[in-house]
Amino acid sequence: MTVSLISLILLCPLAAFAVFGLLGLVNRRFPRQDYLSTAAMLIALACSFLLLREVVPKPEAHTVNWISLGNVTFSMGFYLDSVTAIMLIVVTLVSSLVHIFSMGYMHGDPRYPRFFAYLSLFSFSMLFLVVSDNLLGIYIGWELVGLCSYLLIGFWFEKDSAANACKKAFLTTRVGDVGMFIGMMMLFAKFKTLSLYGEGGIFALSASQLTTGDMVWLSIAGVLIFCGAIGKSAQMPLHTWLPDAMEGPTPVSALIHAATMVAAGVYLTARMFPILTETSSLVIAYVGGITALVAATIAIVRFDIKRVLAYSTISQLGYMMLAIGAGSYVAGLFHLTTHAFFKALLFLGSGSVIHAFHAMHAHGHDDEHEHDDSEAHEHTHDQGDSDAHGHEHSEDADSGHILGSEIPPDQDMRNMGGLRHKMPITFITMLIATLSISGVPFIFSGFWSKDAILAGVLGRAMEWNSVHHYILFIMALSAAGITAFYMFRLIFMTFFGEPRNQEMHDMAHESPLSMTVPLLVLAVLSLPVVNTLWFNADYVEPPPQPHLHAPTHAYIAPDTKTGRTGLALSLFGVSEAVAAEEDAGHGTQDAHADDGHHGHGPAHTIAMVLSICVAGLGILLSWLFYHRRTLSAESVTTTFRPIYNLFWHKYYFDEFYDGVLVALTVWKARLFAQFDGSVVDGIVNGVGVVTRDILAAFVGFFDNRVVDGLVNRVAQVTWAVGGRIRRIQTGAIQTYLFVVLAGIVLLILIFRAL
């Protein structure tokens, strides 16, 4: 039953891609390909729910030998546990809603069938990655996801910006993939297998006693594999591709940024959790913490609604990496699930707003579904706010004017305002998602997952008395407050106040049902009852980390019955999962337990109170700046111009890459071109001159004088001899008979003499 379900989950989107992509069906033969693709994802979603019931009681592995090379056998199979089942539901659910949303958003596009073919292949690739039980299968799905992202981001490839964005995404993620591949090969060299589970898997083999050198090897391999997650999940410093990925259609942004490509890096890091050492865990935690904080500060100054959400995605992914690196396995996956729903809702909601404004820009009337040609479509939907080099232009804060800005009018939040009455469904659903991502208690899922992360990091800091984890907690807490600020900035600028562009406001209207129904479904999924239902000890059990040991002074909190997990998570069953997580991480440290103290109860309470405070402060400041206008953003910008410029130029990462890495690459390319033109071509041309003027001349002389001379001399001798012999050819028979008779007589005399 399990194998049949997982096979059906994988085959449904793959078959839809085969119908559209390989068989090349066109609109005339099958007018509504989108129905088949959407139906395939809905079937996969139903099978995912059935699979959850099958695998929760006990994990299952289904493996077959694939390739045998000498004594080494590469297997290919599925590993199904609660995490796999939950990820399958998240991916298929978000993908199904994106398919439905795309039926309204992309209708009329000249490459409409191709779009759904790409979506289907993308979904299959992510599902295959999720269920693979070994690094080889994960790597195959990993690269397929990268390929599909290239195709979808560059879907409107007629635009130079979209073509550049897809190439940037593909090449940037390849940098991380190289590190991931090297890390995989290091593990293979050590353990002679790429399988993760079972007695002969990497996890079981690595749990045995390892020498100090082996631990260093394992730490380096873990960090290198994490490099792949840095690329796919847009962690610093490989995060610059994700904002440019906004050049793709909005449904693509929702799919990539919510539950598929960027989530793949977090999922991979979680899967590698059992082999993480103290060093590799700390590297992961710091990369996540820095990413969360830096991306959040960049989002503060963006005006493109999709770019704000893009940097928000980077920041939230940093949160998840921070959680896993700090040992909060359950909290990281919990936030991955909640983020998938509310971030998909935010992107689809922004697409609804863009779609409403797009109708006015494209046609000047309310029919947003008619497109005259691909040129009109490609320049009216989702265009980025970057120039050919991917750089945004700076703002004159005193005048409020953007100098040379190329933000599309239907994505510029300064053209919006007052939309809550024109688009009530979009407003309410996006407000729910914003409340969730901002960590507003207690009825939104984002609060519980963020609180779990903050509590886990603070609890680890209190248990281990770790300065590193206190720093990480401050990073996470600061990013949480900034997130609440810039997300409500988006809400206030888009939906509140007076319309800033009256013409655009008059033409705006609510999106059709095919677009609003997914928004409503995702809004429900952003509530905590739905998300926290399966995150308890009966479903999610964190794997042990034998290579991560608490210091000798660390202590273990008392039994969960004493309330060590505090109030924050116990309401929805998450406390039991966190408790099990702590036991798995520190079960070997019971000798250091102190029954008189308990670190995680206070940690959860402190984290909950502080998270509420910073979220409230962020919302309050946003309200004062962008709704009441009591505080002036322009004045603050002028006062702190250097800091503002740092945020506006995105910490100059793009400038650094263009000015150093790209310039160095171009310089080396030119140097090699000069070397090729001067040295290599010079040698080749010199050899040609020597061959032509010397060797060829000698060969020609030898051929003319020696070879031809010999041939001609032989011909002359033959001609002379022939001339002499010709004289005896008289034509008289008696002469010939005389010569024959004379020859016979001569022969007889010779033989008699012998």
N, C-alpha and C positions, 0 to 999 in steps of 0.2 A: 504493500500500500504506500509506504513512504517513498520508495523508488519511483513508483508510478506518478505520485504527486509532484516530486521534484522534476521528473522528466517532463511532465506536462507544463510546469511553470517555465522551464527553459525553452521548450519547443514552441509555445504559443507566440511569444514575440519573435522568435527566430523564423517561424513559418510566415508571419506577417511581413517580415523583412524580405523573405525569399519571394513572396508574391509580388511585392512592389518593386524591390530593388533588382532581383535577378530575372524575373519573368518579364519585367518592363510593361506591366499593364498601364494603359492610359485611360483618361477620363471617358472616352467614347465607349470603351469596352466594359468598364466597371466604374460608374460615375461616382460612387462614394466609397473610395478605398479607406477613408478615415473610419468608417463603421467597423470594418474588419479589424483594423489595427487596434481600435479602442476595445472591441469585443475580446480580442486576444488578451489584452492587459487585464480586463475585468475577470476573465477566466483564470488567469494567473493569480489575481488577487484572491479569488474564492479558494483556489487550491492552497494558497499561503495560509489562510485562516484554518483550513482543514489540517495542514501540516503542523501548525502550532499545537493543536491538540494531540497530534501523534508523537511529537518529539519531546515535549516538555517533561514527561515522566523520566525519560532516560535518553542521553545522547546516543546517536547511532552513526556509524561510519560505514560507507559502502565504497569499496575500493577495488579496482581491477588493475592488473599489471598492464602497462602501456608499452614501454620500450625497455629492452634488456641490452645492456652493453657490457659484455664480460660478466663480472661478478656484481655489477650495479644494475638495479632494476628501478625504472621510473614508473611510479603508479599514477593513476588518475582516478579521482573519486570524489564523493561528497561527504562532508561532515555536517551533521545536523544536530544542533543543540538549541537551547532557548535563544541564544544570541542570533544564531542563523535564522531561526524562525521569525524573530522580531524584525530583523533587518529585511527579510523577504517581504514582510507585510508593509514595512515603511516604504521600500522601493516600489513595490507594485501599486500601493495605494497612491503615492504621490505621482507616479508615472501615469496611472489611470486618470487622475484628475487633470494632469497636464494635457493628456490626449483630448479629454472632453473640452477643456478650455481652448485648446488649439483649433478645434472645429469651428469656433466662432472667431477667434483672433486671426487665424491664418486663411480663412475662407477667401477665395478669389486669388490667392497667390498663384502665379503661373507654374510654380514647382510644388504645388500642394501635395501630390502623391509622394514625391521624393522626400518631403519633410517628414511625413509619417513613417516612411521607410527608415530614415535615419533615427527617428525616435524609437522605433522597434528594435533596431540593432543596438542602440545605446542601452535600452532596458535589458536586453539579453546579456550584453557584456557585463553589466553591473551584477545581474543575478548570478551569472557564472562565477564571477569573482567571489561573491558572498558564500556560495555553497562549496567551493573548492577546499579540499582537505590538505593540500600541499602547496608549497611555494611556487611550483611550476605552473599549476592551474591558476593560482592567484595572479602570477605574472602574465599569463596569456590574457586573462580577463582585464588585467590592469592596462595592457597595451591596447586592447580593443576599445576600452573606455577612452583612452587618449586619442585614438583615431576618430572615434565618433564625435568627440568634442571638437576636433579640428573641422569635421564636416558640418557640424551644427553651428558653431561660432561663425564660420565663414559661409553660412547658407546664402546670404545675399552677397556673393563674392564680387558682384559688379562694383561695389563700393571698395575703394582702396582701403578705407579704414577697417572694414570687415575682413578683407583679405590679409591685411597686416596683423590684425588681432588673432586670427586663427593660427597664423604662422608663429606668432609670439607665444601663444599658449602651447602649441605643439613643441617648439624648441625649448622653451623654459622647463616644461615638465620632463623633457628628455634628460636634462641635466640631472635632475633628481633620480630619474630611472637608472642612470648609469651607476650611481651610488648604490641603489637598491640591488642591482644585478651583481655588483661586486660583493655586497654583503651576503647575498644568497650563495655565491660561489665560495665564500669563506666558510659558511655553515656546511656546505656540501663537502668541502675539503676536510673539515673536522669530523663530521658525523657520517659521511658517505651516503647521505639521503637528503631528499627535499621534502619528505613527508613530515607533517607536523605532529600527528597523533598516533596512538598505538604504541606497542612495546618497542618497535624499531624506529619510532618517530623522533624528531629533533627534541621535542619537549621532554620525553622520557629519558633520552640519552643525556641531555644536558643537566638533568636533575642528579646525575651521579656525581661522585666526587671529582672536582676539577682542580687542576693546579692553578697557581697564581698566573702563569702564562696563559693558561686556557681562559681564565676569567678576563684577562686583557683582550684576548682574541674575541671572546664573546661580546665584550663591551663595544669593541670596534665594529663588529658585524652588526650589532643592534643599532648603532648610530648610523651606519651606512644604509641599512634597510629603512631606517627612519627618513633618510634623505629622499626616498621615493615618496613618502608621505608629505614631506616638506613641499615637493613639487606639486603633487596632485591636490593637496589640501591648502595650497597657497600660504604656506608659512614663510616667515622671513628667513632668508632674503629672496626666496623665489616666489614672492606673492604678487609681483607686478603684472602678471598675465591676467589675473582674475578681473580687475576692474575693466580692462580692455575687452574682456569676453562679453561685455554688455552690448557689443556690436551685433551679437546674434539676436534673433527674435526673443521677445520677453518670455514665452513658454520655455525656451531653451535655458534662459537664465534661471528660471524657477527650477528646472530639472537638474541643471548642473550644480546650482548653489544650495539646493535643499537636501536631496537624498541620494544623489548618485556620485558624480565624479569627486567632488570635494569631500564627501563622506567616506569615500574609499580609503583615503589616507588615514582617517581616524579609525576606521574599521581594521585596517592592516595593523596599526599600532596596537590596538586592543588585542588582536589575535596573537601578536608577538609578545604579549604581556608576560608569559611565564619565563621568557629567557632574558628579560630586561635586568640588567645589573644596576647597582647604585649609581654608577657613572652614567650609563646610558639613560636611566630614568631621569636623572637630574638635567641632562642635556635636553631631553624632550620637554621637561617641565619649564625650563627657562626659555626655550624657543617658543613654546606656547604662550607663556606669560608675556614675553616681549611683544609677540605678534598681537595678542589681544589688546594690549595697551596702545601700541603704535597705530594699529588700524583704526581703533576707536577715535583717536585724536585726529586722524586724517578725515574721518567721516564728518567731523564737526563743521568743516568749512566747505563741503561739497554742496552744489546746488542742483546737480543732475540727480533726479529721484532714484534712478537705477544705480548710479555710482555710490550714493549713500548706502543703499542696501548691499552693494558689492563689498564695500569696506566693512560693513556690519557683519557680513558672512565671514570675512577673514578674521575678524575679531572673535566671533563666536567659535570658530574652528580652533583658534588659539586657546580658548577656554577648555575645549575638549581635550586638546593635547596636554594642557597644564594638568588637568584632572588625572589623566592616565599616567603622566610622568610622576605625579605626586602619589600614585598608588590608589587613587579613587576610581577604580575600574568601573564599578556600577554607575557612579555619578557621571563619568564621561560618556558612557553609552546612553544613559538616561537623557542627558542633554542633547546627544546626537538625535535621539528620537523626537524630543519636543521641538528642537530646532528645525528638524525636517518639516514639520507641519506649519509652525508659525512663520518660518522663512519662505516656504512655498506660498503661503497666503500673502505675505508682503509683496513678493515679486508678482504674483498674479494680480493682486490689487493694484500695484503700480501699472501693470499692463492694462488693466481696466481703465485707469485714468488716462494713460497714453492713448488708448484706443478711442476714448471719448473725444479727446482733443484732435486726434488724427483725422477724424471725419471732417472737421472744419478745414484743416490744412489741405487735405487731399482734394476735396470736392466743393466745399462751401455749402454742403447740405448734410442732412442727417444720415444718409445712406453710407455707412462705413464699410459695406461689404463689396462694393463694386470697384474694380481696379481696371483701368484702361490698358495698362501694360506694366511690364516688370520695372521699368524706370520709375514710374510713379510710385509703385509699391516699395521699392527698395529705399526711396528717399523720404518716405513718410512714416514708416513704422519706427524701428529702433535704430537710431543713429547715435553714435557715441559723442562725447564732448571733448574729444581729443583731436589734435591736428595730426599731420602725417607722421609725426615722430612720437605720438602718444602723449604729448604734454598739454596740459590745460594752461590757459592764459590767466595771468594774475588779475586780481580785482583792485580797482581804485576804490578803496574803502570810503574815502571822503565823499565821492559822488555816487557811490553805489553802482557804478557802471562797469561792466565787464569789457575789458579792452581786448577785442579780437576773439571773444568767446564763440565757440562753435557748438554750444549745447543746443540740441534741437528744441524749438519752442515748446513742443508738447511734452518734453521731459524736464524743462527748467521750472523748478518750484517757484521762482519769482514771477512766473506768469500765471500761477494758480491762486488759490484762495477762495474761500466761500463755497467749496464744492460739497459740503456735507448735506446741503439741501438738494442739490442737483443729482447727487449719486449716493443716496442713503445706504444702500446695501454695501457698496464698496467702502464707504466711510466706516460703518459699524464693524465690518469684518476686519478692516485694516487696524482699527482702534483696538480690537481684541488682540490681534497679533502684536501690536505695539505694547500693550499692557503686559503681554506675556514675555516678550523679549526684554522689557525693562525691569522685570522682576517684581511686579506689583503683587502683593499678597492679597488674599490667600487663594483666590479662585482662578488663577492662571498657571498653567503648567510650567512656564519658564521660571517662575519664582522657585518652585520646588527643585528643579534640576540645577539652577544656579546656586541655590542654598546648599544643595548636596555637595557641589564642587567646592564652594567656599569653606564649608564645614570640614570636608575631607582634607583640604590643604592646611587649614588652621589646626585641625586635630593632629595631623602629622607633625606640624611644627611644635605643638605643645608636647606631644609624646617624645619626640626625638630631641627637643630643645634645639631645633635646627634653625640657624640664621637664614639659610637658603629658603626654607619653606615660609618663614615669616615674610621675607622679601616677596616671594611668589604670592602670598596671600594679599599683601598690599597692592601688588600689580593687578590681581584679579578684582579686588574691591574697587580700585580706581577705575578700571575698565567698565565695571558694572554701573557706576555712577555716570560715566561719560556716555555709555550706551543709552541710558534713560534720557539724557539730555538731547542727543542728536536724533533719537527716534521721535520724541515729542516735537522737536524742531520740525521734522518732516511732516508730522500730523498738523501742527499749527499753520505751517506755511501752505500746505496743500488744501486743507479742508476748512480752516477757520478764517476769520477776518473778512475784509472786503475783497471782492475780485480785483486782482491786479491787472488783468487783461479782460476787459469787459466783453470784447468780441468773442474770445475763446470761451469765456464763461457762459455766454448766451447759447453757444452752439453745443456745449457739453451736455451729456445725458447719460443715464444709467445704461450699463452694458446689457446685452441680451442674456437670456437664461443660460445658454451654453457656457457663458463666462461667469455668471453670478452664482450658479449652483455649486461649482467647485469651491468658490469663496466661502459659501455657507458651510459646506462640509468641512473644510479646513478650519473654519472658525470653531466648530464643535470640537474638532480634534485638538485644538489649542487649549482646551479646558483640562484640568488636572485629572479628573476622574477617568478619562479615557487613557491618558498616557501612563499614569502611575499604576494602572490595574495590573499589568504584568511585571512591574519592577518590584518584586519582593523575593524573599528567600526561596519561595516555591518555584520561581521561574529563572532568576538570574543568580548564578553562583560564581563568584570570581575565582579564577584559577590561582593556584599557589605560585609564589615567586621564591623559589629556593635560593636564588642568588641575591636577594635583597633582604638584609638582616638589620633589625633595629640595633642602635648602639646599646651598650651594656647598661646605660642609665635609663633607657626607655622603660615605660611601664604600660601595662595593658589595662584598659578600662574593665570594670567588673562586668558581670553577666548582663545581658540585655534586659533582663527582668528588673534590674535596678534603675533602668531608665537612662542608660549611658548615651543613647542617641538623641535624647532631648525631644522637644516638642516638634521641631521643624519638620521632620520627615515621617514621624510615626503616624500621622493622620492618614496617610495613603499607602502604608505598607512598605515604604522605602527603607525605613529604619532597619528592618530585618535584613535586607540585602546589604546595607552598609555595615551592619554588625558582622555578617558573614564575611564580608570583604576584609574587615579588620582582622578577624580571626585567621583568614587565609594568609594575610600579609605578615602577621606577627605570632602565628601559632607556635612557632619554635622558641618564643621568648617568654614563655610562662614563668620562667625562673625569676624574671625581673618584674613580675606583676606586683602591684601594690594595691591591695584591697581597700586601702584607706583613701585612694584618690581615683578619680576617673576623668580622663582628659576629654573624651569625645562628647559627653553630655554638655559641659560648659562650652566646648568648641561649637557645637551646633546652635546653642542658644546665642552665643556671642555673634556667630556668623549670621544668624537670622536677623538679629537686631541691627547689625551694621549694614547688611544688605538692604533692609527696608529703609534705613536712614539715607544711604547713598542714592537709592532709587528715588526716594522722595525729594532729596536735594536736587538731583538732576532734573526731575520733572518741574520742580518749582522754578529753577533758574530758566529752564526753557520757556515756561509760561510767562515769566517776567520779561524775557528778551523778545519773544516772538508772538506773544498774544496780547498781553497788556501793554507792551512797549515801555514799561517802567524803566528798564535798563536798555542801553543803546549798544547793539552789537558793533556798530560802526565805531563808536568811541573806544570800546575795548580793543577792536582791531587796530585802531590808530595807536593806542597806548602800547600795545604789545605787538607792534609790527614785525619784529624779527621772529617771534614765536609763530605769529600768523603765517608769515612767509614759509616757515619751516613746515607747517601743516599743509599749506596750500600746494607747495611743491613736493608733497609726499615724502618728506625727509630726503629729497633729492636722490632717491634711489634710481629713477629713470635717468636723471642727469648723470649720475655716476656710471650707470651701465652704458649710456650713450658716449659719455666723455672718456671713459676708461676702457671698459671691456669691448664695446663695439668699435671705438676708435683704435684700440690696440689690435683688434682682429682685422680691421680694414688696413691698418698700417702693415701688419704682417702679410696680409694678402698682397698689398702693393709691393712690399719688399720681395716676396716670393715671385711676383710677376716680373719685377725688374731682374731678379736672379735668373728667372726662366728666359727672359728676353736677352739678357746680356751674356750670362754664363752658359746656360744649357743650350740656347739657340746659337750662341757663339761657337761652342764646341761642335754642335751639329753642323753648322755652316762651315767651320774650319775643316771638319772631316770631309765635308762635301767638296771644298776647294782642293784639299789634298787628293781626294779620290779622282776629281775631274781633271785637275791640271797636271798631276804627277803620275799617279798610278794609272789613270785612264790613258794618258799620253804614252807611258811606257808599254802598256798592254797593246795600244794601237800600233806603236812602232814594231813591237815584237810580232804582232799579227801580220802587219804589212810586209815586213822585211824577212822574217824567219818563216812563219807558217805559210804565208802566201808565196814566199820565195821557193820553199821546198815543193809546194804544190805546182808552182809554175815550172820549176826545173824538171820535175817528174813528167810533166806534160810535154816539155820540150824534148826530153830524151825519148819519150814514147813516140812523139811525132817524127823524130829523126830516124829511129829504128823502123818505124812504120814506113817511112819514105824509102829506106834501103830495101826492105822486104818486098815492098810493092813492085820493085823492078822485076822480080822473078815471076810475078803473076802475068804471064804472057797470054794465057788463054789457049795455048796450043797443047793438045792432049799428048802428043808424042814427047813434048818437053817434060810434062808431068810424069809420064811413064819412065823416062830416062832418070829423073831425079829419084823416083821410088826404087828403081832397080839399083841405082848407085848406092842408095842408103842401105839396101838389103845386103849388097856385097860388102859394104863397109862393116856392117854389124857382124857378118859371118867371119870376117878377118879378125875382128876384135875378140870374139868369143874363142876362136881357134888359138889366138895368141895367149889367152888366159889359160 
